Amino acid sequence: MMFAPRKPTSLTFLLLVGFIVNYFLIDRLGRMALQIGGCIGMAVVLRVLGWLANFAHAHPKERLPIVLMLLLFIALHICLNIGPNSTTFILPAELFPTEIRSSAHGIATSFGRMGAASCVLLMPVIQNAYGSGVMLWSLVPLALIGAGVTRLFWHETCGVNLEDMKGESTL
């Protein structure tokens, strides 16, 4: 029997925690720190989730891995919403000059959508071929690449008046 939460609304509410934390920290820690921290947090959680998925597969009568996996999936979404999910909407609006902001925001969004679509297509193939643990572990390098790319193109807008950046290329 599959484990399903009895109150999905309360589970969804827990996922808002990441956005709430982001709201309070974004102007203190900065956008880049939250994005990198969120990516690294996701990598750590995905690594542990992969291990637990393999353990649950090897020990199907144990309920503990299922409960821990649920808690870790909540942690994964909190990390996602603290960092990359929130900053995906904030950074393009702050970084791109007004003249190209909407086009650049659309291009940035389309790359995110392509990544999401490719995962939706590839993850079931990886899971069927190698199992849930390997499928989850295959996401760890992607999260770390996200942190690395963010660090490589670091441009913090925290504490910068956007009017002061007018006319200068921020990228």
Buried (B, 14 or more C-beta within 10 A) or exposed (E): EEEEEEEEEEBEEBBEBBEEBBEEBBEEBBBBBBBBBBBBBBBBBBBBBBBBBBBBEEEEEEEEBEEBBBEBBBBBBBBBBBBBBBBBEBBBEBBBBEEEBEEBBEEBEEEEEEEEEEBEEEBEEBBEEEBBBBBBBBBBEBBBEBBEEBEEEEEEBBEEEEEEBEEEEEE
